[in-house]
Amino acid sequence: MSATKTSAGMSTEELRDFYLQYVALANKREFDRMADFAHEEVIMNGTPVKMADMVAEFYRHVDAVPDLHWEIQDLVVEGDRVAARLIDTGTPVREWNGLAATGASVSFAETAFYQVEDGKFKVMSYLMDTDAVRRQLAG
């Protein structure tokens, strides 16, 4: 029996694996492979963003937090949508998101939502718990 394809052109299991591969890409710093995962332009938190700018943002994050690691806690796939709750960890070595590096390591929640179109991310939204980061860096 073949798996039912979603409007994303993938089965639920394929879409789940696609997202797992995307997070693995981030953790391995293979941002130059982003074309395998995202359209040339995506809607990021409601704003059109070019893939090159999205890649540059990833590099900005790992430049400031070289050991930044994304760990999936919850993953829900429904139709062409993916929702994830992650715990992100790392130690900022320079200013990051307007916060000074203090030598402290941080662990914070990130919630992310995606819509996949033609086998790639088209809409991406995320929210990071920057208050938790601020408290942890302040000591």
N, C-alpha and C positions, 0 to 999 in steps of 0.2 A: 504494500500500500504506500503510495507516495504522499509526502507531506503537503499540506495545503499551503499555497503561496499567499502571502499578505499583499496588500497594495504596494508594499515596498519592493515587491518582486522576489521576496525571500520567504522561506518558511520561518515560523517563530524560532525554531532551533537555529537556523542559519543566521537570523538577525541577532540572536543571543551570542552566538559565536563571533559574529562580526564585531559586536561591542567589546567582547573579551579581548579580541585581537587589537582593537583600537586602544584599550587601556594598556595592553602589553607594549604596544608601539610607544606610548607616552613614557612608560617606565623604562624602556630601553633607549629612549631619546632618539628614536627613528622618525623624527618629525618630517624629514624629507619624503617620507612615504605617505604623507597626508592625502595626496591625490587619490590614493586607493580607498580613502574613507570619506572624503568630503567633496562636494561640488566646488567648482571654481569660485563661486560666491555662495555664501551661506547667510542665513538670517541668524545673527548671534545676539541673544537677549533683545530681540526686536529690531536690530540694526543690520542692514546689509554689510557684510564683511568679506573682503577678498581672502581666498585661501592663504595667500602669501602673508597677509597681515595676521591671520590666525596662527600660522606657523611662527611668525616673529614673536607673537605673544607667548607661545609655549617656550621659546628660547629665552625670552625675558624672565619668565618664571624660574627656569632651571639655572639661569645665570645668577639670579639672586639666591636661589635655594638649590644648590647642586645635587643634594640628595633627596629632592622632592619625590615622594612616592605616593601613588594612588592605589588604594585598596578598596575593592568593591565589597560593600556590606550587604546590600540588597539590590536586586536587578529584576525589573518587571518589563516584559515585552508584550505588547498588545497591538495587533494590526501592524501599522507602519511606525509605531512609536516605541521608544525605549525610555525607561525611567531608572535612574540609579541613585543610590545613596552610597557615598564613598567616605572613607576616612583618609585624609591626606596628612602626611607627616614629612618633616624635614627640619633642617637648621639653616635659617637665613644667614648669609655671610655678607650681605649688603642690603641697603634699603629695598623694601619689597612692599608694593601696594601702599606706599606712603608711610610705612612703619620701619623704624630703625632696627638694624640687626643688633642683638644684644648678646649673642652667643647661646641664647636659649633655643632649645628645640621646640617645635610646635606640632600639635596634633589637632586637626579640626575637621568638621563635617563639611561635605560638599554634596549638594543635591543637583542632579543634572537631568535634563529632559531633551530628547532628540526626536526629530521626525526624519524618516528615511524616504528618499524619493529616488527611483531608478538605481537602487543599490548603494546609495551614498547619503551621508548626512546632508540635509537641506536646511533644517531648522535646529538650532542648538540654543539651549538656555541653561544657565547654571547659576548657583548661588553658593558662595563660600561663607563660612562663619568667621568673618574678619574680627568680630568682637572677641572670639576665643583666641585668635592669633594675637590680638592686641594685649589681652590679659596675660598670655603666656610670655610674650616678649618683655612685658613690663616687670615680670617676676613677681 
